[in-house]
Amino acid sequence: MSGHPIVLAGQYGSPYSLKMRAVLRYRHIPFRWVLRDSKWDDLPEPPVRLIPMIVYPNGDGSHGEVTIDSSPQIMRLEREHTGRSIVPTDPALALIDAIIEDFGDEWVTKAMYHYRWAYQDGIDKAGTLLPLSGNLQLDSDGAQMSYDFFTQRQIGRRELVGSTDITQPIIESSYERLLDLMTAGFAERDFFLGDRPGRGDFGIFGQLTQLVKWDPTSVRIAEQRAPKVINWVDRTDDLSWLPVEGNDGWVSLESLPSATRRLLHEIGATYVPFLLANADALEAGKDEVVCEILGDTYRQGPFAYQGKCLEWLRRDHAALSDTDRERVDAVLAGTGCEAMFV
């Protein structure tokens, strides 16, 4: 390992960037934060232009390998850095954690995108403030050009990520239920799997940095409905202070908090039907994903990356020992999540 810190490049308005910054802080991994596309950004281009980027240093401190995609980034950090792990030692519990992270990354993100680009107050705030993250010297003409370009592009992508008039009640009610079950969960534990955060906590945290702290409409809902969730997001942003001893702090799979079991039901009722329909659409070469979610029709274009997400979860499930797979299946039975592994 090089003695130089890794570089994390992202933006304040990017949930995945703040997710990875929180992971690095919690795990006490030295890093340097760089605002992507700012005057300080001298980083090499990644294979796909996405954030967050983690840039690994060469031995002389120069920029070396570039990685993207928060979930693989997390697992690489797990392999290369010991202590304060965010992956449970029980492989069966780790699969539950992976399901929760995937839900945050791929389903709760739909709510984040929806509230930012479906409501005018969110559009105006995002269009005005997000361009400043890379350039505080932006003049009024440049700011207007950035506003027009950014908002038109992002609003135009709403349908692609599933934010439409048809899907609005599905997305918004799921967000509200998530706030409610997290609030209920804090009566038992600080995190989904016990007294320390897992991948799932950070996956949902990333989206909530925008939903409960930034975008006006979803913030108002959280202020009225879930003040404890807002405080949890503040805490989780920097958990470097949290005492963690070895592998202590995880609950057992068989004693999952009741709110976490409710979360699995939420995942099974919302994300899983979409995930399966998306996989079917990709396999059949269809140009639309159509499924029923809690009695309402959900429609959007197929998403290749989310097809890979299902493959990865199925791979991890198949890799479990027979005993651990039986334990996982027993927990998932009746939640709707078991349909992923049939």
Secondary structure, 3 states (H helix, E strand, C coil): CCCCCEEEEECCCCHHHHHHHHHHHHHCCCEEEEECCCCCCCCCCCCCCCCCEEEEECCCCCEEEEEECHHHHHHHHHHHCCCCCCCCCCHHHHHHHHHHHHHHHHHHHHHHHHHHHCCHHHHHHHHHHHHHHCCCCCCHHHHHHHHHHHHHHHHHCHHHHCCCCCCHHHHHHHHHHHHHHHHHHCCCCCECCECCCCHHHHHHHHHHHHHCCCCHHHHHHHHHHCHHHHHHHHHHCCCCCCCCCCCCCECCHHHCCHHHHHHHHHHHHCHHHHHHHHHHHHHHCCCCEEEEECCEEEEECCCHHHHHHHHHHHHHHHHCCHHHHHHHHHHHCCCCHHHHHC
